[in-house]
Each structure stands twice: as C-alpha cells, then as structure tokens.
Amino acid sequence: LPECDIVVAADVMYNEDIAMEIGDRCVELLTRENPPKLIITDSQRFHGTDFLDGVNVRLEGKCEHVPLQWEHINLENFRGSGVMIDGDQTYDATIRMVSVG
C-alpha cells in the first residue's frame, strides 16, 4: 500500500480469504516507521473473518498497539440499504471495530 495518513476497511470482510488479506495489510501498515491511523469495521461477522489472533502473533514486539482487539458497538436506529434490499431500512446493529492511532 502507498504511504498514507489513514486507512479504512469498512464492511468488506465477506469471507475468510478477504479477511486474511486485510490482516496482511494491517501487519504491513503497522510495522512501518510511521504507521497510519487504521480503522476496520465489520457489521456481518461472517464465520472465519476474525483475523486478529494471527495479526497479533505477527505484530508481537513490532507494534506498540498489540494486542489489537475488536470493540463491539451497538448502533441504534441505523439507516441503510444493501444489495438485496429495496429502499432504506432502519434497524439496530451490533458491529465490531478495530481502531489504531
């Protein structure tokens, strides 16, 4: 990834392969001399998408922010839409998020 100030990966972990690639990018970014701020959100929590254990092992001794941990956040009255949804919907959702920096 190019040099940057902030990296956001939001609602893109649809399967284990994508999640592992995001984990690889986390290691790449957080081991830089001047790491960017990092925000990762996941509203679906699909099976196999929790990549943090592997990332934490790889970052041990290389990053002051270890261990990275999911923060669970409740969003009330969230308004959104999706690929298979006609129109907007309002609902409560629990998401997980990692924020570094």
C-alpha positions, 0 to 999 in steps of 0.5 A, spaced: 500 500 500 502 507 498 504 511 504 498 514 507 495 518 513 489 513 514 486 507 512 479 504 512 476 497 511 469 498 512 464 492 511 468 488 506 470 482 510 465 477 506 469 471 507 475 468 510 480 469 504 478 477 504 479 477 511 486 474 511 488 479 506 486 485 510 490 482 516 496 482 511 495 489 510 494 491 517 501 487 519 504 491 513 501 498 515 503 497 522 510 495 522 512 501 518 516 507 521 510 511 521 504 507 521 497 510 519 491 511 523 487 504 521 480 503 522 476 496 520 469 495 521 465 489 520 457 489 521 456 481 518 461 477 522 461 472 517 464 465 520 472 465 519 473 473 518 476 474 525 483 475 523 486 478 529 489 472 533 494 471 527 495 479 526 497 479 533 502 473 533 505 477 527 505 484 530 508 481 537 514 486 539 513 490 532 507 494 534 506 498 540 498 497 539 498 489 540 494 486 542 489 489 537 482 487 539 475 488 536 470 493 540 463 491 539 458 497 538 451 497 538 448 502 533 441 504 534 436 506 529 441 505 523 439 507 516 441 503 510 440 499 504 444 493 501 444 489 495 438 485 496 434 490 499 429 495 496 429 502 499 432 504 506 431 500 512 432 502 519 434 497 524 439 496 530 446 493 529 451 490 533 458 491 529 465 490 531 471 495 530 478 495 530 481 502 531 489 504 531 492 511 532 
